[in-house]
Amino acid sequence: MVDDKMCFGTYKGGLMVRVAPEEVVQLTSRTGAAPMIHGGRPMTGYMFLEPEGFDSDALLNFWIQKC
């Protein structure tokens, strides 16, 4: 949690991360990253990461900084 808002968390074997909504399209080009879909609807400003998208310290740090 940052400022009482979710920063990131585990979700279905991957991570759900909160990013700036205007960066979602650009960030989907990264390995393992996709817009977050929950209940059939996209969640503005959230992304889902498959494990290959954060499987190194450098990749995980990248996403934590984005959050």
N, CA, C and O atoms as a MOPAC input file, in Angstrom:
PM7 MOZYME 1SCF
protein

 N      0.84600 1    -1.17800 1     0.00000 1
 C      0.00000 1     0.00000 1     0.00000 1
 C      0.89800 1     1.24900 1     0.00000 1
 O      1.90700 1     1.31000 1     0.70300 1
 N      0.50600 1     2.22500 1    -0.79500 1
 C      1.16900 1     3.52900 1    -0.81800 1
 C      0.06400 1     4.57500 1    -0.75400 1
 O     -0.84600 1     4.56600 1    -1.58400 1
 N      0.13200 1     5.45700 1     0.20400 1
 C     -0.90600 1     6.48300 1     0.39300 1
 C     -2.29800 1     5.85300 1     0.46200 1
 O     -3.25600 1     6.37600 1    -0.10800 1
 N     -2.39700 1     4.72700 1     1.16800 1
 C     -3.65700 1     3.99800 1     1.35400 1
 C     -4.24600 1     3.44500 1     0.06100 1
 O     -5.44900 1     3.19100 1    -0.01100 1
 N     -3.41000 1     3.25600 1    -0.96200 1
 C     -3.84900 1     2.66800 1    -2.23600 1
 C     -2.96100 1     1.48900 1    -2.56300 1
 O     -1.76700 1     1.49100 1    -2.26200 1
 N     -3.56200 1     0.46700 1    -3.19000 1
 C     -2.78600 1    -0.70400 1    -3.55000 1
 C     -1.69300 1    -0.34500 1    -4.54100 1
 O     -1.93800 1     0.37100 1    -5.51200 1
 N     -0.49700 1    -0.83900 1    -4.29800 1
 C      0.64400 1    -0.62400 1    -5.17900 1
 C      0.80200 1    -1.84200 1    -6.09300 1
 O      0.83800 1    -1.70500 1    -7.31600 1
 N      0.89600 1    -3.04400 1    -5.48600 1
 C      0.94200 1    -4.28900 1    -6.24000 1
 C      0.56800 1    -5.42800 1    -5.30900 1
 O      0.58400 1    -5.27700 1    -4.08700 1
 N      0.23500 1    -6.55500 1    -5.89000 1
 C     -0.10600 1    -7.73000 1    -5.09500 1
 C     -0.10300 1    -8.96800 1    -5.95800 1
 O     -0.05000 1    -8.88400 1    -7.18500 1
 N     -0.16000 1   -10.11300 1    -5.31800 1
 C     -0.20900 1   -11.36300 1    -6.07000 1
 C     -1.61700 1   -11.57400 1    -6.60900 1
 O     -2.60100 1   -11.15300 1    -6.00000 1
 N     -1.69500 1   -12.23500 1    -7.76400 1
 C     -2.98600 1   -12.48600 1    -8.39600 1
 C     -2.83400 1   -13.63500 1    -9.37700 1
 O     -2.10500 1   -13.51800 1   -10.36200 1
 N     -3.50900 1   -14.73400 1    -9.12000 1
 C     -3.55300 1   -15.88600 1   -10.03200 1
 C     -2.18200 1   -16.29600 1   -10.55700 1
 O     -2.01300 1   -16.48100 1   -11.76200 1
 N     -1.21300 1   -16.43900 1    -9.67800 1
 C      0.11400 1   -16.88900 1   -10.06800 1
 C      1.02300 1   -15.82400 1   -10.62500 1
 O      2.16100 1   -16.11500 1   -10.99600 1
 N      0.55200 1   -14.60500 1   -10.69300 1
 C      1.36500 1   -13.50000 1   -11.19300 1
 C      1.25300 1   -12.31700 1   -10.25500 1
 O      1.00100 1   -12.47900 1    -9.06100 1
 N      1.44000 1   -11.13100 1   -10.79900 1
 C      1.30300 1    -9.90600 1   -10.01900 1
 C      0.29400 1    -8.98200 1   -10.67100 1
 O      0.19000 1    -8.91600 1   -11.89600 1
 N     -0.44500 1    -8.27100 1    -9.84000 1
 C     -1.28900 1    -7.18200 1   -10.29900 1
 C     -0.57000 1    -5.91600 1    -9.85800 1
 O     -0.26300 1    -5.75900 1    -8.67600 1
 N     -0.29900 1    -5.01600 1   -10.78900 1
 C      0.44700 1    -3.79800 1   -10.47800 1
 C     -0.35900 1    -2.56500 1   -10.86900 1
 O     -1.08800 1    -2.57000 1   -11.86000 1
 N     -0.21700 1    -1.52600 1   -10.08500 1
 C     -0.88200 1    -0.25400 1   -10.37000 1
 C      0.12800 1     0.66100 1   -11.04400 1
 O      1.21500 1     0.89100 1   -10.51300 1
 N     -0.22600 1     1.18000 1   -12.20500 1
 C      0.65200 1     2.07400 1   -12.96200 1
 C     -0.15900 1     3.27800 1   -13.42500 1
 O     -1.38500 1     3.29800 1   -13.31200 1
 N      0.53300 1     4.26400 1   -13.94100 1
 C     -0.15500 1     5.42900 1   -14.49300 1
 C     -1.01100 1     4.96900 1   -15.67600 1
 O     -0.49700 1     4.31300 1   -16.58200 1
 N     -2.29700 1     5.29700 1   -15.68600 1
 C     -3.18000 1     4.82600 1   -16.76300 1
 C     -2.66800 1     5.13600 1   -18.17000 1
 O     -2.87500 1     4.35300 1   -19.09700 1
 N     -2.00100 1     6.27900 1   -18.32400 1
 C     -1.51100 1     6.64700 1   -19.65300 1
 C     -0.31400 1     5.80900 1   -20.09800 1
 O      0.08100 1     5.88200 1   -21.26100 1
 N      0.26800 1     5.02100 1   -19.20500 1
 C      1.41600 1     4.18300 1   -19.55300 1
 C      1.03700 1     2.73500 1   -19.88300 1
 O      1.88400 1     1.97500 1   -20.35000 1
 N     -0.20000 1     2.34800 1   -19.65200 1
 C     -0.60200 1     0.94400 1   -19.82900 1
 C     -0.31900 1     0.44800 1   -21.24200 1
 O      0.27400 1    -0.61800 1   -21.40700 1
 N     -0.72200 1     1.18700 1   -22.25000 1
 C     -0.53000 1     0.73800 1   -23.64000 1
 C      0.94900 1     0.50900 1   -23.92800 1
 O      1.31100 1    -0.52300 1   -24.49300 1
 N      1.79400 1     1.43700 1   -23.55500 1
 C      3.24100 1     1.30100 1   -23.79100 1
 C      3.81200 1     0.11000 1   -23.01300 1
 O      4.62700 1    -0.64000 1   -23.54900 1
 N      3.39700 1    -0.06800 1   -21.77400 1
 C      3.95300 1    -1.12400 1   -20.93100 1
 C      3.51700 1    -2.52500 1   -21.35100 1
 O      4.17600 1    -3.50100 1   -20.98900 1
 N      2.43300 1    -2.65000 1   -22.09900 1
 C      2.00300 1    -3.98300 1   -22.55700 1
 C      2.99000 1    -4.59300 1   -23.54000 1
 O      2.91200 1    -5.78800 1   -23.82600 1
 N      3.91300 1    -3.80000 1   -24.05900 1
 C      4.92600 1    -4.35600 1   -24.96900 1
 C      6.00900 1    -5.12200 1   -24.21000 1
 O      6.81300 1    -5.82000 1   -24.82800 1
 N      6.04100 1    -5.00500 1   -22.89600 1
 C      7.03500 1    -5.71800 1   -22.09100 1
 C      6.62900 1    -7.18100 1   -21.92300 1
 O      5.44100 1    -7.50100 1   -21.87300 1
 N      7.60600 1    -8.04800 1   -21.83800 1
 C      7.37200 1    -9.47800 1   -21.68600 1
 C      6.49200 1    -9.76300 1   -20.47200 1
 O      6.76000 1    -9.27600 1   -19.37400 1
 N      5.44600 1   -10.55100 1   -20.67700 1
 C      4.58800 1   -10.99700 1   -19.59000 1
 C      3.58900 1    -9.98600 1   -19.08300 1
 O      2.87800 1   -10.27500 1   -18.12000 1
 N      3.49800 1    -8.80900 1   -19.68500 1
 C      2.61400 1    -7.74800 1   -19.20500 1
 C      1.35700 1    -7.63600 1   -20.06300 1
 O      1.41300 1    -7.72900 1   -21.28900 1
 N      0.22400 1    -7.43300 1   -19.39300 1
 C     -1.05000 1    -7.26600 1   -20.09900 1
 C     -1.94900 1    -6.35400 1   -19.25900 1
 O     -1.78300 1    -6.26300 1   -18.04200 1
 N     -2.89600 1    -5.68300 1   -19.91000 1
 C     -3.85700 1    -4.90500 1   -19.12300 1
 C     -4.59100 1    -5.84400 1   -18.16500 1
 O     -4.81200 1    -7.01000 1   -18.49200 1
 N     -4.96300 1    -5.35800 1   -17.01100 1
 C     -5.66100 1    -6.15100 1   -16.01700 1
 C     -7.13300 1    -6.23700 1   -16.36900 1
 O     -7.80800 1    -5.21800 1   -16.50800 1
 N     -7.62800 1    -7.45900 1   -16.51200 1
 C     -9.04500 1    -7.70200 1   -16.77800 1
 C     -9.60800 1    -8.42700 1   -15.57000 1
 O     -9.08100 1    -9.46300 1   -15.16400 1
 N    -10.66200 1    -7.89700 1   -14.99900 1
 C    -11.29400 1    -8.53100 1   -13.83800 1
 C    -12.80100 1    -8.48700 1   -14.04300 1
 O    -13.37600 1    -7.42200 1   -14.26800 1
 N    -13.42500 1    -9.63100 1   -13.96600 1
 C    -14.87000 1    -9.68600 1   -14.19500 1
 C    -15.24700 1    -9.33000 1   -15.61400 1
 O    -16.34500 1    -8.83900 1   -15.87300 1
 N    -14.31700 1    -9.58300 1   -16.54800 1
 C    -14.58600 1    -9.29300 1   -17.95600 1
 C    -14.38700 1    -7.84400 1   -18.34800 1
 O    -14.61900 1    -7.47600 1   -19.50000 1
 N    -13.95900 1    -7.01300 1   -17.40200 1
 C    -13.77300 1    -5.59500 1   -17.70900 1
 C    -12.35400 1    -5.15800 1   -17.39200 1
 O    -11.77300 1    -5.61400 1   -16.40700 1
 N    -11.78300 1    -4.27200 1   -18.21800 1
 C    -10.43100 1    -3.76900 1   -17.92500 1
 C    -10.45800 1    -2.87300 1   -16.68900 1
 O    -11.40700 1    -2.12100 1   -16.46600 1
 N     -9.40300 1    -2.97100 1   -15.90000 1
 C     -9.26200 1    -2.12200 1   -14.71100 1
 C     -8.29100 1    -0.98900 1   -15.05200 1
 O     -7.10200 1    -1.23000 1   -15.26100 1
 N     -8.78600 1     0.21500 1   -15.10600 1
 C     -7.97800 1     1.37700 1   -15.46800 1
 C     -6.79300 1     1.53500 1   -14.51500 1
 O     -6.95300 1     1.57600 1   -13.29500 1
 N     -5.60400 1     1.62100 1   -15.10500 1
 C     -4.40600 1     1.85900 1   -14.32200 1
 C     -3.80800 1     0.62500 1   -13.66800 1
 O     -2.89600 1     0.74500 1   -12.85000 1
 N     -4.30400 1    -0.56900 1   -14.01400 1
 C     -3.76600 1    -1.80200 1   -13.45300 1
 C     -3.31500 1    -2.72700 1   -14.57700 1
 O     -3.88400 1    -2.73600 1   -15.66800 1
 N     -2.27400 1    -3.50400 1   -14.27900 1
 C     -1.76900 1    -4.47800 1   -15.23900 1
 C     -1.56200 1    -5.80800 1   -14.54400 1
 O     -1.36900 1    -5.86700 1   -13.32900 1
 N     -1.60400 1    -6.87600 1   -15.33000 1
 C     -1.30600 1    -8.21400 1   -14.83700 1
 C      0.03800 1    -8.62800 1   -15.39800 1
 O      0.30300 1    -8.45600 1   -16.58800 1
 N      0.89400 1    -9.17800 1   -14.53300 1
 C      2.21400 1    -9.64200 1   -14.96200 1
 C      2.32200 1   -11.14200 1   -14.78000 1
 O      2.10800 1   -11.66000 1   -13.68400 1
 N      2.65300 1   -11.83600 1   -15.85400 1
 C      2.99400 1   -13.25400 1   -15.77600 1
 C      4.38000 1   -13.34300 1   -15.13000 1
 O      5.14500 1   -12.38000 1   -15.18800 1
 N      4.71500 1   -14.48500 1   -14.51500 1
 C      6.01500 1   -14.60700 1   -13.83300 1
 C      7.22800 1   -14.24300 1   -14.68800 1
 O      8.19100 1   -13.68400 1   -14.16200 1
 N      7.21200 1   -14.53700 1   -15.97300 1
 C      8.38300 1   -14.20200 1   -16.80000 1
 C      8.59200 1   -12.69100 1   -16.92800 1
 O      9.65800 1   -12.25100 1   -17.36000 1
 N      7.59600 1   -11.90300 1   -16.56200 1
 C      7.72900 1   -10.45400 1   -16.61400 1
 C      8.40500 1    -9.85100 1   -15.39500 1
 O      8.75600 1    -8.67100 1   -15.39800 1
 N      8.59300 1   -10.66200 1   -14.34300 1
 C      9.21900 1   -10.13300 1   -13.12700 1
 C     10.15600 1   -11.15400 1   -12.47400 1
 O     10.36500 1   -11.11700 1   -11.26100 1
 N     10.71900 1   -12.06600 1   -13.27500 1
 C     11.50100 1   -13.17500 1   -12.72500 1
 C     12.97400 1   -12.86200 1   -12.44400 1
 O     13.76600 1   -13.77700 1   -12.22000 1
 N     13.33400 1   -11.61800 1   -12.45500 1
 C     14.68700 1   -11.23300 1   -12.03800 1
 C     14.56600 1   -10.01400 1   -11.12300 1
 O     13.55300 1    -9.31400 1   -11.13900 1
 N     15.58500 1    -9.77300 1   -10.34400 1
 C     15.56400 1    -8.60700 1    -9.45700 1
 C     15.39000 1    -7.31500 1   -10.25200 1
 O     14.67100 1    -6.41400 1    -9.82100 1
 N     16.04000 1    -7.22200 1   -11.40400 1
 C     15.96300 1    -6.00500 1   -12.21700 1
 C     14.54200 1    -5.78500 1   -12.74400 1
 O     14.03400 1    -4.66500 1   -12.71600 1
 N     13.90400 1    -6.85700 1   -13.22400 1
 C     12.53500 1    -6.73100 1   -13.73300 1
 C     11.56200 1    -6.38800 1   -12.61100 1
 O     10.71100 1    -5.51200 1   -12.76800 1
 N     11.68600 1    -7.06900 1   -11.49000 1
 C     10.79800 1    -6.78100 1   -10.36400 1
 C     10.98700 1    -5.34500 1    -9.89900 1
 O     10.00600 1    -4.65800 1    -9.61600 1
 N     12.22100 1    -4.88100 1    -9.81600 1
 C     12.48800 1    -3.50600 1    -9.42700 1
 C     11.87900 1    -2.51100 1   -10.41200 1
 O     11.34000 1    -1.48300 1   -10.00000 1
 N     11.96000 1    -2.80800 1   -11.71000 1
 C     11.34400 1    -1.94200 1   -12.72300 1
 C      9.86300 1    -1.73800 1   -12.40500 1
 O      9.37200 1    -0.60900 1   -12.38600 1
 N      9.15500 1    -2.84500 1   -12.15400 1
 C      7.71300 1    -2.76000 1   -11.91300 1
 C      7.39700 1    -2.08900 1   -10.58400 1
 O      6.42600 1    -1.33700 1   -10.49000 1
 N      8.18300 1    -2.34000 1    -9.57600 1
 C      7.95100 1    -1.67600 1    -8.28800 1
 C      8.11800 1    -0.16500 1    -8.43000 1
 O      7.34900 1     0.60700 1    -7.85700 1
 N      9.12400 1     0.25100 1    -9.19400 1
 C      9.31500 1     1.68100 1    -9.43700 1
 C      8.14100 1     2.28000 1   -10.21700 1
 O      7.74800 1     3.41900 1    -9.96300 1
 N      7.58300 1     1.52400 1   -11.15900 1
 C      6.43500 1     2.00000 1   -11.92200 1
 C      5.21800 1     2.16800 1   -11.02100 1
 O      4.40700 1     3.07600 1   -11.20700 1
 N      5.10800 1     1.27200 1   -10.03700 1
 C      3.96900 1     1.34800 1    -9.11400 1
 C      4.06500 1     2.58700 1    -8.24300 1
 O      3.19400 1     2.82000 1    -7.40400 1

